[in-house]
């Protein structure tokens, strides 16, 4: 899923704001702080996605959810079960 969305646009806006910090030391510290927060942010995003998929699964089949999200049926099952791409490696 590569199309732009308001959420992705908001993240790109934050990145642009960070890149626009005039002082390079301040900019480096600010970017470092955000990078340090990424694992927790990813966990929160995965949890939000899992909850949404579980909610969809309450009224839709795996195949219907896969079609709605544009992903495979096995991936829907994995997301609903809490399996992330990083944990599959």
PyMOL Python script that loads the backbone (N, CA, C, O; Angstrom):
from pymol import cmd

cmd.read_pdbstr("""\
ATOM      1  N   UNK A   1       0.845  -1.168   0.000  1.00  0.00           N
ATOM      2  CA  UNK A   1       0.000   0.000   0.000  1.00  0.00           C
ATOM      3  C   UNK A   1       0.893   1.235   0.000  1.00  0.00           C
ATOM      4  O   UNK A   1       1.435   1.629   1.033  1.00  0.00           O
ATOM      5  N   UNK A   2       1.035   1.837  -1.180  1.00  0.00           N
ATOM      6  CA  UNK A   2       1.964   2.950  -1.303  1.00  0.00           C
ATOM      7  C   UNK A   2       1.270   4.282  -1.535  1.00  0.00           C
ATOM      8  O   UNK A   2       1.932   5.319  -1.563  1.00  0.00           O
ATOM      9  N   UNK A   3      -0.052   4.280  -1.702  1.00  0.00           N
ATOM     10  CA  UNK A   3      -0.725   5.545  -1.949  1.00  0.00           C
ATOM     11  C   UNK A   3      -0.645   6.444  -0.714  1.00  0.00           C
ATOM     12  O   UNK A   3      -0.539   5.980   0.422  1.00  0.00           O
ATOM     13  N   UNK A   4      -0.698   7.726  -0.980  1.00  0.00           N
ATOM     14  CA  UNK A   4      -0.626   8.690   0.117  1.00  0.00           C
ATOM     15  C   UNK A   4      -1.916   8.648   0.921  1.00  0.00           C
ATOM     16  O   UNK A   4      -2.985   8.358   0.384  1.00  0.00           O
ATOM     17  N   UNK A   5      -1.809   8.932   2.178  1.00  0.00           N
ATOM     18  CA  UNK A   5      -2.976   9.019   3.050  1.00  0.00           C
ATOM     19  C   UNK A   5      -2.754  10.196   3.986  1.00  0.00           C
ATOM     20  O   UNK A   5      -1.624  10.660   4.140  1.00  0.00           O
ATOM     21  N   UNK A   6      -3.813  10.683   4.609  1.00  0.00           N
ATOM     22  CA  UNK A   6      -3.634  11.782   5.566  1.00  0.00           C
ATOM     23  C   UNK A   6      -2.640  11.424   6.674  1.00  0.00           C
ATOM     24  O   UNK A   6      -1.873  12.282   7.113  1.00  0.00           O
ATOM     25  N   UNK A   7      -2.642  10.173   7.129  1.00  0.00           N
ATOM     26  CA  UNK A   7      -1.712   9.773   8.192  1.00  0.00           C
ATOM     27  C   UNK A   7      -0.268   9.827   7.704  1.00  0.00           C
ATOM     28  O   UNK A   7       0.613  10.318   8.409  1.00  0.00           O
ATOM     29  N   UNK A   8      -0.029   9.320   6.498  1.00  0.00           N
ATOM     30  CA  UNK A   8       1.329   9.355   5.942  1.00  0.00           C
ATOM     31  C   UNK A   8       1.755  10.798   5.683  1.00  0.00           C
ATOM     32  O   UNK A   8       2.901  11.170   5.930  1.00  0.00           O
ATOM     33  N   UNK A   9       0.826  11.599   5.186  1.00  0.00           N
ATOM     34  CA  UNK A   9       1.125  13.019   4.962  1.00  0.00           C
ATOM     35  C   UNK A   9       1.502  13.715   6.267  1.00  0.00           C
ATOM     36  O   UNK A   9       2.401  14.556   6.284  1.00  0.00           O
ATOM     37  N   UNK A  10       0.821  13.371   7.358  1.00  0.00           N
ATOM     38  CA  UNK A  10       1.126  13.973   8.659  1.00  0.00           C
ATOM     39  C   UNK A  10       2.530  13.590   9.109  1.00  0.00           C
ATOM     40  O   UNK A  10       3.262  14.428   9.636  1.00  0.00           O
ATOM     41  N   UNK A  11       2.906  12.342   8.908  1.00  0.00           N
ATOM     42  CA  UNK A  11       4.259  11.897   9.287  1.00  0.00           C
ATOM     43  C   UNK A  11       5.296  12.599   8.428  1.00  0.00           C
ATOM     44  O   UNK A  11       6.341  13.015   8.928  1.00  0.00           O
ATOM     45  N   UNK A  12       5.014  12.733   7.141  1.00  0.00           N
ATOM     46  CA  UNK A  12       5.951  13.450   6.251  1.00  0.00           C
ATOM     47  C   UNK A  12       6.082  14.913   6.668  1.00  0.00           C
ATOM     48  O   UNK A  12       7.155  15.504   6.541  1.00  0.00           O
ATOM     49  N   UNK A  13       5.007  15.488   7.160  1.00  0.00           N
ATOM     50  CA  UNK A  13       5.043  16.867   7.633  1.00  0.00           C
ATOM     51  C   UNK A  13       5.947  16.991   8.861  1.00  0.00           C
ATOM     52  O   UNK A  13       6.703  17.954   8.986  1.00  0.00           O
ATOM     53  N   UNK A  14       5.867  16.017   9.760  1.00  0.00           N
ATOM     54  CA  UNK A  14       6.746  16.020  10.941  1.00  0.00           C
ATOM     55  C   UNK A  14       8.206  15.900  10.507  1.00  0.00           C
ATOM     56  O   UNK A  14       9.074  16.592  11.039  1.00  0.00           O
ATOM     57  N   UNK A  15       8.475  15.021   9.541  1.00  0.00           N
ATOM     58  CA  UNK A  15       9.844  14.866   9.042  1.00  0.00           C
ATOM     59  C   UNK A  15      10.337  16.181   8.436  1.00  0.00           C
ATOM     60  O   UNK A  15      11.474  16.589   8.669  1.00  0.00           O
ATOM     61  N   UNK A  16       9.482  16.834   7.665  1.00  0.00           N
ATOM     62  CA  UNK A  16       9.857  18.127   7.074  1.00  0.00           C
ATOM     63  C   UNK A  16      10.117  19.165   8.160  1.00  0.00           C
ATOM     64  O   UNK A  16      11.054  19.955   8.054  1.00  0.00           O
ATOM     65  N   UNK A  17       9.287  19.166   9.206  1.00  0.00           N
ATOM     66  CA  UNK A  17       9.501  20.095  10.326  1.00  0.00           C
ATOM     67  C   UNK A  17      10.851  19.833  10.995  1.00  0.00           C
ATOM     68  O   UNK A  17      11.580  20.767  11.329  1.00  0.00           O
ATOM     69  N   UNK A  18      11.172  18.558  11.186  1.00  0.00           N
ATOM     70  CA  UNK A  18      12.462  18.222  11.796  1.00  0.00           C
ATOM     71  C   UNK A  18      13.613  18.669  10.897  1.00  0.00           C
ATOM     72  O   UNK A  18      14.601  19.225  11.377  1.00  0.00           O
ATOM     73  N   UNK A  19      13.485  18.427   9.605  1.00  0.00           N
ATOM     74  CA  UNK A  19      14.540  18.804   8.658  1.00  0.00           C
ATOM     75  C   UNK A  19      14.723  20.315   8.582  1.00  0.00           C
ATOM     76  O   UNK A  19      15.787  20.796   8.194  1.00  0.00           O
ATOM     77  N   UNK A  20      13.688  21.060   8.952  1.00  0.00           N
ATOM     78  CA  UNK A  20      13.746  22.522   8.870  1.00  0.00           C
ATOM     79  C   UNK A  20      14.314  23.174  10.130  1.00  0.00           C
ATOM     80  O   UNK A  20      14.437  24.398  10.178  1.00  0.00           O
ATOM     81  N   UNK A  21      14.660  22.398  11.137  1.00  0.00           N
ATOM     82  CA  UNK A  21      15.257  22.982  12.347  1.00  0.00           C
ATOM     83  C   UNK A  21      16.594  23.579  11.947  1.00  0.00           C
ATOM     84  O   UNK A  21      17.467  22.865  11.455  1.00  0.00           O
ATOM     85  N   UNK A  22      16.767  24.879  12.151  1.00  0.00           N
ATOM     86  CA  UNK A  22      17.945  25.565  11.615  1.00  0.00           C
ATOM     87  C   UNK A  22      19.283  25.095  12.195  1.00  0.00           C
ATOM     88  O   UNK A  22      20.250  24.914  11.455  1.00  0.00           O
ATOM     89  N   UNK A  23      19.339  24.901  13.480  1.00  0.00           N
ATOM     90  CA  UNK A  23      20.612  24.521  14.107  1.00  0.00           C
ATOM     91  C   UNK A  23      20.842  23.025  13.909  1.00  0.00           C
ATOM     92  O   UNK A  23      20.008  22.217  14.318  1.00  0.00           O
ATOM     93  N   UNK A  24      21.967  22.640  13.284  1.00  0.00           N
ATOM     94  CA  UNK A  24      22.204  21.218  13.000  1.00  0.00           C
ATOM     95  C   UNK A  24      22.284  20.350  14.255  1.00  0.00           C
ATOM     96  O   UNK A  24      21.868  19.191  14.232  1.00  0.00           O
ATOM     97  N   UNK A  25      22.812  20.897  15.342  1.00  0.00           N
ATOM     98  CA  UNK A  25      22.884  20.109  16.581  1.00  0.00           C
ATOM     99  C   UNK A  25      21.482  19.879  17.140  1.00  0.00           C
ATOM    100  O   UNK A  25      21.146  18.768  17.548  1.00  0.00           O
ATOM    101  N   UNK A  26      20.670  20.929  17.158  1.00  0.00           N
ATOM    102  CA  UNK A  26      19.286  20.788  17.611  1.00  0.00           C
ATOM    103  C   UNK A  26      18.525  19.818  16.714  1.00  0.00           C
ATOM    104  O   UNK A  26      17.756  18.982  17.188  1.00  0.00           O
ATOM    105  N   UNK A  27      18.758  19.947  15.398  1.00  0.00           N
ATOM    106  CA  UNK A  27      18.097  19.073  14.431  1.00  0.00           C
ATOM    107  C   UNK A  27      18.490  17.620  14.672  1.00  0.00           C
ATOM    108  O   UNK A  27      17.630  16.739  14.689  1.00  0.00           O
ATOM    109  N   UNK A  28      19.772  17.367  14.855  1.00  0.00           N
ATOM    110  CA  UNK A  28      20.256  15.998  15.093  1.00  0.00           C
ATOM    111  C   UNK A  28      19.663  15.425  16.375  1.00  0.00           C
ATOM    112  O   UNK A  28      19.259  14.263  16.407  1.00  0.00           O
ATOM    113  N   UNK A  29      19.609  16.236  17.437  1.00  0.00           N
ATOM    114  CA  UNK A  29      19.025  15.762  18.703  1.00  0.00           C
ATOM    115  C   UNK A  29      17.533  15.458  18.534  1.00  0.00           C
ATOM    116  O   UNK A  29      17.040  14.440  19.021  1.00  0.00           O
ATOM    117  N   UNK A  30      16.835  16.337  17.850  1.00  0.00           N
ATOM    118  CA  UNK A  30      15.388  16.142  17.660  1.00  0.00           C
ATOM    119  C   UNK A  30      15.110  14.886  16.835  1.00  0.00           C
ATOM    120  O   UNK A  30      14.229  14.097  17.176  1.00  0.00           O
ATOM    121  N   UNK A  31      15.850  14.707  15.770  1.00  0.00           N
ATOM    122  CA  UNK A  31      15.674  13.510  14.937  1.00  0.00           C
ATOM    123  C   UNK A  31      16.043  12.261  15.742  1.00  0.00           C
ATOM    124  O   UNK A  31      15.356  11.243  15.653  1.00  0.00           O
ATOM    125  N   UNK A  32      17.099  12.330  16.509  1.00  0.00           N
ATOM    126  CA  UNK A  32      17.502  11.197  17.342  1.00  0.00           C
ATOM    127  C   UNK A  32      16.430  10.812  18.342  1.00  0.00           C
ATOM    128  O   UNK A  32      16.189   9.628  18.577  1.00  0.00           O
ATOM    129  N   UNK A  33      15.785  11.811  18.933  1.00  0.00           N
ATOM    130  CA  UNK A  33      14.694  11.549  19.878  1.00  0.00           C
ATOM    131  C   UNK A  33      13.551  10.812  19.192  1.00  0.00           C
ATOM    132  O   UNK A  33      12.993   9.862  19.741  1.00  0.00           O
ATOM    133  N   UNK A  34      13.211  11.259  17.992  1.00  0.00           N
ATOM    134  CA  UNK A  34      12.137  10.598  17.244  1.00  0.00           C
ATOM    135  C   UNK A  34      12.550   9.177  16.864  1.00  0.00           C
ATOM    136  O   UNK A  34      11.760   8.244  17.007  1.00  0.00           O
ATOM    137  N   UNK A  35      13.765   9.009  16.387  1.00  0.00           N
ATOM    138  CA  UNK A  35      14.238   7.668  16.021  1.00  0.00           C
ATOM    139  C   UNK A  35      14.220   6.725  17.217  1.00  0.00           C
ATOM    140  O   UNK A  35      13.883   5.549  17.080  1.00  0.00           O
ATOM    141  N   UNK A  36      14.580   7.238  18.380  1.00  0.00           N
ATOM    142  CA  UNK A  36      14.545   6.408  19.596  1.00  0.00           C
ATOM    143  C   UNK A  36      13.124   5.966  19.932  1.00  0.00           C
ATOM    144  O   UNK A  36      12.924   4.902  20.518  1.00  0.00           O
ATOM    145  N   UNK A  37      12.141   6.777  19.564  1.00  0.00           N
ATOM    146  CA  UNK A  37      10.743   6.464  19.866  1.00  0.00           C
ATOM    147  C   UNK A  37      10.107   5.525  18.847  1.00  0.00           C
ATOM    148  O   UNK A  37       9.022   4.998  19.092  1.00  0.00           O
ATOM    149  N   UNK A  38      10.761   5.309  17.714  1.00  0.00           N
ATOM    150  CA  UNK A  38      10.158   4.523  16.631  1.00  0.00           C
ATOM    151  C   UNK A  38       9.711   3.123  17.064  1.00  0.00           C
ATOM    152  O   UNK A  38       8.600   2.730  16.708  1.00  0.00           O
ATOM    153  N   UNK A  39      10.497   2.356  17.801  1.00  0.00           N
ATOM    154  CA  UNK A  39      10.006   1.014  18.176  1.00  0.00           C
ATOM    155  C   UNK A  39       8.685   1.049  18.943  1.00  0.00           C
ATOM    156  O   UNK A  39       7.800   0.237  18.674  1.00  0.00           O
ATOM    157  N   UNK A  40       8.540   1.968  19.886  1.00  0.00           N
ATOM    158  CA  UNK A  40       7.282   2.080  20.624  1.00  0.00           C
ATOM    159  C   UNK A  40       6.147   2.538  19.715  1.00  0.00           C
ATOM    160  O   UNK A  40       5.015   2.069  19.828  1.00  0.00           O
ATOM    161  N   UNK A  41       6.468   3.461  18.814  1.00  0.00           N
ATOM    162  CA  UNK A  41       5.454   3.933  17.871  1.00  0.00           C
ATOM    163  C   UNK A  41       4.995   2.805  16.957  1.00  0.00           C
ATOM    164  O   UNK A  41       3.803   2.674  16.681  1.00  0.00           O
ATOM    165  N   UNK A  42       5.933   1.994  16.489  1.00  0.00           N
ATOM    166  CA  UNK A  42       5.582   0.861  15.633  1.00  0.00           C
ATOM    167  C   UNK A  42       4.697  -0.122  16.384  1.00  0.00           C
ATOM    168  O   UNK A  42       3.734  -0.642  15.822  1.00  0.00           O
ATOM    169  N   UNK A  43       5.009  -0.379  17.633  1.00  0.00           N
ATOM    170  CA  UNK A  43       4.193  -1.296  18.432  1.00  0.00           C
ATOM    171  C   UNK A  43       2.769  -0.765  18.564  1.00  0.00           C
ATOM    172  O   UNK A  43       1.808  -1.529  18.472  1.00  0.00           O
ATOM    173  N   UNK A  44       2.635   0.525  18.775  1.00  0.00           N
ATOM    174  CA  UNK A  44       1.315   1.134  18.860  1.00  0.00           C
ATOM    175  C   UNK A  44       0.555   1.052  17.544  1.00  0.00           C
ATOM    176  O   UNK A  44      -0.649   0.798  17.525  1.00  0.00           O
ATOM    177  N   UNK A  45       1.267   1.267  16.451  1.00  0.00           N
ATOM    178  CA  UNK A  45       0.639   1.160  15.130  1.00  0.00           C
ATOM    179  C   UNK A  45       0.191  -0.273  14.851  1.00  0.00           C
ATOM    180  O   UNK A  45      -0.904  -0.495  14.333  1.00  0.00           O
ATOM    181  N   UNK A  46       1.042  -1.244  15.195  1.00  0.00           N
ATOM    182  CA  UNK A  46       0.672  -2.653  14.993  1.00  0.00           C
ATOM    183  C   UNK A  46      -0.562  -3.013  15.818  1.00  0.00           C
ATOM    184  O   UNK A  46      -1.450  -3.716  15.337  1.00  0.00           O
ATOM    185  N   UNK A  47      -0.615  -2.535  17.047  1.00  0.00           N
ATOM    186  CA  UNK A  47      -1.769  -2.820  17.909  1.00  0.00           C
ATOM    187  C   UNK A  47      -3.039  -2.191  17.337  1.00  0.00           C
ATOM    188  O   UNK A  47      -4.098  -2.818  17.360  1.00  0.00           O
ATOM    189  N   UNK A  48      -2.951  -0.980  16.831  1.00  0.00           N
ATOM    190  CA  UNK A  48      -4.116  -0.315  16.240  1.00  0.00           C
ATOM    191  C   UNK A  48      -4.583  -1.058  14.992  1.00  0.00           C
ATOM    192  O   UNK A  48      -5.783  -1.213  14.769  1.00  0.00           O
ATOM    193  N   UNK A  49      -3.633  -1.514  14.181  1.00  0.00           N
ATOM    194  CA  UNK A  49      -3.992  -2.274  12.975  1.00  0.00           C
ATOM    195  C   UNK A  49      -4.634  -3.600  13.357  1.00  0.00           C
ATOM    196  O   UNK A  49      -5.640  -3.997  12.770  1.00  0.00           O
ATOM    197  N   UNK A  50      -4.052  -4.291  14.346  1.00  0.00           N
ATOM    198  CA  UNK A  50      -4.607  -5.571  14.786  1.00  0.00           C
ATOM    199  C   UNK A  50      -6.041  -5.386  15.278  1.00  0.00           C
ATOM    200  O   UNK A  50      -6.918  -6.177  14.930  1.00  0.00           O
ATOM    201  N   UNK A  51      -6.285  -4.366  16.071  1.00  0.00           N
ATOM    202  CA  UNK A  51      -7.632  -4.104  16.583  1.00  0.00           C
ATOM    203  C   UNK A  51      -8.612  -3.843  15.439  1.00  0.00           C
ATOM    204  O   UNK A  51      -9.749  -4.314  15.475  1.00  0.00           O
ATOM    205  N   UNK A  52      -8.175  -3.098  14.427  1.00  0.00           N
ATOM    206  CA  UNK A  52      -9.044  -2.809  13.279  1.00  0.00           C
ATOM    207  C   UNK A  52      -9.360  -4.084  12.499  1.00  0.00           C
ATOM    208  O   UNK A  52     -10.498  -4.292  12.080  1.00  0.00           O
ATOM    209  N   UNK A  53      -8.356  -4.931  12.305  1.00  0.00           N
ATOM    210  CA  UNK A  53      -8.568  -6.185  11.577  1.00  0.00           C
ATOM    211  C   UNK A  53      -9.500  -7.102  12.366  1.00  0.00           C
ATOM    212  O   UNK A  53     -10.384  -7.735  11.788  1.00  0.00           O
ATOM    213  N   UNK A  54      -9.310  -7.173  13.665  1.00  0.00           N
ATOM    214  CA  UNK A  54     -10.192  -7.997  14.507  1.00  0.00           C
ATOM    215  C   UNK A  54     -11.626  -7.460  14.423  1.00  0.00           C
ATOM    216  O   UNK A  54     -12.582  -8.233  14.362  1.00  0.00           O
ATOM    217  N   UNK A  55     -11.763  -6.149  14.422  1.00  0.00           N
ATOM    218  CA  UNK A  55     -13.092  -5.554  14.304  1.00  0.00           C
ATOM    219  C   UNK A  55     -13.730  -5.911  12.958  1.00  0.00           C
ATOM    220  O   UNK A  55     -14.911  -6.254  12.898  1.00  0.00           O
ATOM    221  N   UNK A  56     -12.947  -5.830  11.886  1.00  0.00           N
ATOM    222  CA  UNK A  56     -13.454  -6.223  10.567  1.00  0.00           C
ATOM    223  C   UNK A  56     -13.837  -7.699  10.538  1.00  0.00           C
ATOM    224  O   UNK A  56     -14.853  -8.078   9.955  1.00  0.00           O
ATOM    225  N   UNK A  57     -13.008  -8.524  11.175  1.00  0.00           N
ATOM    226  CA  UNK A  57     -13.252  -9.974  11.184  1.00  0.00           C
ATOM    227  C   UNK A  57     -14.529 -10.339  11.934  1.00  0.00           C
ATOM    228  O   UNK A  57     -15.062 -11.431  11.736  1.00  0.00           O
ATOM    229  N   UNK A  58     -15.021  -9.468  12.775  1.00  0.00           N
ATOM    230  CA  UNK A  58     -16.259  -9.756  13.505  1.00  0.00           C
ATOM    231  C   UNK A  58     -17.457  -9.832  12.560  1.00  0.00           C
ATOM    232  O   UNK A  58     -18.458 -10.474  12.878  1.00  0.00           O
ATOM    233  N   UNK A  59     -17.359  -9.179  11.397  1.00  0.00           N
ATOM    234  CA  UNK A  59     -18.496  -9.150  10.469  1.00  0.00           C
ATOM    235  C   UNK A  59     -18.134  -9.565   9.050  1.00  0.00           C
ATOM    236  O   UNK A  59     -19.000  -9.610   8.175  1.00  0.00           O
ATOM    237  N   UNK A  60     -16.850  -9.870   8.815  1.00  0.00           N
ATOM    238  CA  UNK A  60     -16.395 -10.201   7.464  1.00  0.00           C
ATOM    239  C   UNK A  60     -15.574 -11.489   7.504  1.00  0.00           C
ATOM    240  O   UNK A  60     -15.021 -11.849   8.543  1.00  0.00           O
ATOM    241  N   UNK A  61     -15.501 -12.176   6.368  1.00  0.00           N
ATOM    242  CA  UNK A  61     -14.645 -13.350   6.259  1.00  0.00           C
ATOM    243  C   UNK A  61     -13.202 -12.894   6.073  1.00  0.00           C
ATOM    244  O   UNK A  61     -12.933 -11.728   5.786  1.00  0.00           O
ATOM    245  N   UNK A  62     -12.283 -13.840   6.244  1.00  0.00           N
ATOM    246  CA  UNK A  62     -10.871 -13.536   5.978  1.00  0.00           C
ATOM    247  C   UNK A  62     -10.696 -13.015   4.559  1.00  0.00           C
ATOM    248  O   UNK A  62      -9.986 -12.034   4.336  1.00  0.00           O
ATOM    249  N   UNK A  63     -11.339 -13.667   3.606  1.00  0.00           N
ATOM    250  CA  UNK A  63     -11.210 -13.251   2.206  1.00  0.00           C
ATOM    251  C   UNK A  63     -11.765 -11.849   1.983  1.00  0.00           C
ATOM    252  O   UNK A  63     -11.180 -11.063   1.237  1.00  0.00           O
ATOM    253  N   UNK A  64     -12.871 -11.535   2.612  1.00  0.00           N
ATOM    254  CA  UNK A  64     -13.446 -10.196   2.464  1.00  0.00           C
ATOM    255  C   UNK A  64     -12.531  -9.137   3.060  1.00  0.00           C
ATOM    256  O   UNK A  64     -12.324  -8.081   2.463  1.00  0.00           O
ATOM    257  N   UNK A  65     -11.989  -9.416   4.224  1.00  0.00           N
ATOM    258  CA  UNK A  65     -11.062  -8.462   4.855  1.00  0.00           C
ATOM    259  C   UNK A  65      -9.815  -8.296   3.993  1.00  0.00           C
ATOM    260  O   UNK A  65      -9.331  -7.180   3.803  1.00  0.00           O
ATOM    261  N   UNK A  66      -9.294  -9.405   3.471  1.00  0.00           N
ATOM    262  CA  UNK A  66      -8.115  -9.338   2.595  1.00  0.00           C
ATOM    263  C   UNK A  66      -8.400  -8.453   1.387  1.00  0.00           C
ATOM    264  O   UNK A  66      -7.565  -7.637   0.998  1.00  0.00           O
ATOM    265  N   UNK A  67      -9.572  -8.616   0.800  1.00  0.00           N
ATOM    266  CA  UNK A  67      -9.946  -7.812  -0.365  1.00  0.00           C
ATOM    267  C   UNK A  67     -10.074  -6.337   0.009  1.00  0.00           C
ATOM    268  O   UNK A  67      -9.605  -5.465  -0.723  1.00  0.00           O
ATOM    269  N   UNK A  68     -10.699  -6.063   1.127  1.00  0.00           N
ATOM    270  CA  UNK A  68     -10.876  -4.677   1.588  1.00  0.00           C
ATOM    271  C   UNK A  68      -9.521  -3.999   1.807  1.00  0.00           C
ATOM    272  O   UNK A  68      -9.330  -2.840   1.437  1.00  0.00           O
ATOM    273  N   UNK A  69      -8.587  -4.733   2.410  1.00  0.00           N
ATOM    274  CA  UNK A  69      -7.283  -4.154   2.767  1.00  0.00           C
ATOM    275  C   UNK A  69      -6.238  -4.285   1.659  1.00  0.00           C
ATOM    276  O   UNK A  69      -5.184  -3.653   1.718  1.00  0.00           O
ATOM    277  N   UNK A  70      -6.530  -5.099   0.661  1.00  0.00           N
ATOM    278  CA  UNK A  70      -5.575  -5.284  -0.431  1.00  0.00           C
ATOM    279  C   UNK A  70      -4.366  -6.101  -0.025  1.00  0.00           C
ATOM    280  O   UNK A  70      -3.257  -5.868  -0.506  1.00  0.00           O
ATOM    281  N   UNK A  71      -4.585  -7.069   0.870  1.00  0.00           N
ATOM    282  CA  UNK A  71      -3.506  -7.956   1.320  1.00  0.00           C
ATOM    283  C   UNK A  71      -3.994  -9.394   1.202  1.00  0.00           C
ATOM    284  O   UNK A  71      -5.165  -9.637   0.907  1.00  0.00           O
ATOM    285  N   UNK A  72      -3.105 -10.335   1.431  1.00  0.00           N
ATOM    286  CA  UNK A  72      -3.465 -11.743   1.294  1.00  0.00           C
ATOM    287  C   UNK A  72      -4.261 -12.236   2.501  1.00  0.00           C
ATOM    288  O   UNK A  72      -4.207 -11.658   3.586  1.00  0.00           O
ATOM    289  N   UNK A  73      -4.997 -13.320   2.277  1.00  0.00           N
ATOM    290  CA  UNK A  73      -5.749 -13.950   3.364  1.00  0.00           C
ATOM    291  C   UNK A  73      -4.816 -14.386   4.499  1.00  0.00           C
ATOM    292  O   UNK A  73      -5.118 -14.128   5.664  1.00  0.00           O
ATOM    293  N   UNK A  74      -3.678 -15.048   4.185  1.00  0.00           N
ATOM    294  CA  UNK A  74      -2.781 -15.412   5.288  1.00  0.00           C
ATOM    295  C   UNK A  74      -2.281 -14.201   6.076  1.00  0.00           C
ATOM    296  O   UNK A  74      -2.105 -14.281   7.292  1.00  0.00           O
ATOM    297  N   UNK A  75      -2.054 -13.082   5.389  1.00  0.00           N
ATOM    298  CA  UNK A  75      -1.565 -11.888   6.091  1.00  0.00           C
ATOM    299  C   UNK A  75      -2.644 -11.347   7.032  1.00  0.00           C
ATOM    300  O   UNK A  75      -2.334 -10.899   8.136  1.00  0.00           O
ATOM    301  N   UNK A  76      -3.907 -11.385   6.604  1.00  0.00           N
ATOM    302  CA  UNK A  76      -5.003 -10.956   7.485  1.00  0.00           C
ATOM    303  C   UNK A  76      -4.995 -11.807   8.749  1.00  0.00           C
ATOM    304  O   UNK A  76      -5.111 -11.293   9.862  1.00  0.00           O
ATOM    305  N   UNK A  77      -4.857 -13.114   8.561  1.00  0.00           N
ATOM    306  CA  UNK A  77      -4.825 -14.024   9.707  1.00  0.00           C
ATOM    307  C   UNK A  77      -3.650 -13.712  10.628  1.00  0.00           C
ATOM    308  O   UNK A  77      -3.789 -13.717  11.851  1.00  0.00           O
ATOM    309  N   UNK A  78      -2.492 -13.442  10.030  1.00  0.00           N
ATOM    310  CA  UNK A  78      -1.306 -13.117  10.828  1.00  0.00           C
ATOM    311  C   UNK A  78      -1.514 -11.835  11.619  1.00  0.00           C
ATOM    312  O   UNK A  78      -1.194 -11.780  12.806  1.00  0.00           O
ATOM    313  N   UNK A  79      -2.042 -10.813  10.978  1.00  0.00           N
ATOM    314  CA  UNK A  79      -2.265  -9.535  11.663  1.00  0.00           C
ATOM    315  C   UNK A  79      -3.242  -9.725  12.818  1.00  0.00           C
ATOM    316  O   UNK A  79      -3.009  -9.229  13.920  1.00  0.00           O
ATOM    317  N   UNK A  80      -4.328 -10.436  12.567  1.00  0.00           N
ATOM    318  CA  UNK A  80      -5.321 -10.672  13.611  1.00  0.00           C
ATOM    319  C   UNK A  80      -4.721 -11.439  14.788  1.00  0.00           C
ATOM    320  O   UNK A  80      -5.140 -11.270  15.933  1.00  0.00           O
ATOM    321  N   UNK A  81      -3.734 -12.285  14.487  1.00  0.00           N
ATOM    322  CA  UNK A  81      -3.079 -13.077  15.531  1.00  0.00           C
ATOM    323  C   UNK A  81      -1.929 -12.332  16.202  1.00  0.00           C
ATOM    324  O   UNK A  81      -1.350 -12.827  17.169  1.00  0.00           O
ATOM    325  N   UNK A  82      -1.598 -11.154  15.699  1.00  0.00           N
ATOM    326  CA  UNK A  82      -0.516 -10.369  16.283  1.00  0.00           C
ATOM    327  C   UNK A  82       0.860 -10.681  15.735  1.00  0.00           C
ATOM    328  O   UNK A  82       1.868 -10.328  16.346  1.00  0.00           O
ATOM    329  N   UNK A  83       0.913 -11.344  14.578  1.00  0.00           N
ATOM    330  CA  UNK A  83       2.209 -11.660  13.965  1.00  0.00           C
ATOM    331  C   UNK A  83       2.619 -10.482  13.083  1.00  0.00           C
ATOM    332  O   UNK A  83       1.901 -10.109  12.155  1.00  0.00           O
ATOM    333  N   UNK A  84       3.781  -9.903  13.384  1.00  0.00           N
ATOM    334  CA  UNK A  84       4.272  -8.785  12.573  1.00  0.00           C
ATOM    335  C   UNK A  84       5.327  -9.287  11.613  1.00  0.00           C
ATOM    336  O   UNK A  84       5.870 -10.379  11.786  1.00  0.00           O
ATOM    337  N   UNK A  85       5.614  -8.493  10.606  1.00  0.00           N
ATOM    338  CA  UNK A  85       6.652  -8.864   9.641  1.00  0.00           C
ATOM    339  C   UNK A  85       7.983  -9.092  10.332  1.00  0.00           C
ATOM    340  O   UNK A  85       8.706 -10.027   9.987  1.00  0.00           O
ATOM    341  N   UNK A  86       8.315  -8.259  11.295  1.00  0.00           N
ATOM    342  CA  UNK A  86       9.602  -8.373  11.978  1.00  0.00           C
ATOM    343  C   UNK A  86       9.682  -9.635  12.825  1.00  0.00           C
ATOM    344  O   UNK A  86      10.769 -10.179  13.018  1.00  0.00           O
ATOM    345  N   UNK A  87       8.543 -10.111  13.337  1.00  0.00           N
ATOM    346  CA  UNK A  87       8.582 -11.318  14.159  1.00  0.00           C
ATOM    347  C   UNK A  87       8.581 -12.585  13.318  1.00  0.00           C
ATOM    348  O   UNK A  87       8.802 -13.673  13.850  1.00  0.00           O
ATOM    349  N   UNK A  88       8.338 -12.467  12.014  1.00  0.00           N
ATOM    350  CA  UNK A  88       8.344 -13.637  11.133  1.00  0.00           C
ATOM    351  C   UNK A  88       9.746 -13.990  10.689  1.00  0.00           C
ATOM    352  O   UNK A  88       9.962 -15.099  10.198  1.00  0.00           O
ATOM    353  N   UNK A  89      10.705 -13.098  10.839  1.00  0.00           N
ATOM    354  CA  UNK A  89      12.070 -13.327  10.344  1.00  0.00           C
ATOM    355  C   UNK A  89      12.803 -14.298  11.215  1.00  0.00           C
ATOM    356  O   UNK A  89      13.965 -14.610  10.951  1.00  0.00           O
TER     357      UNK A  89
END
""", "prot")
cmd.dss("prot")
cmd.show_as("cartoon", "prot")
cmd.util.cbc("prot")
cmd.orient("prot")
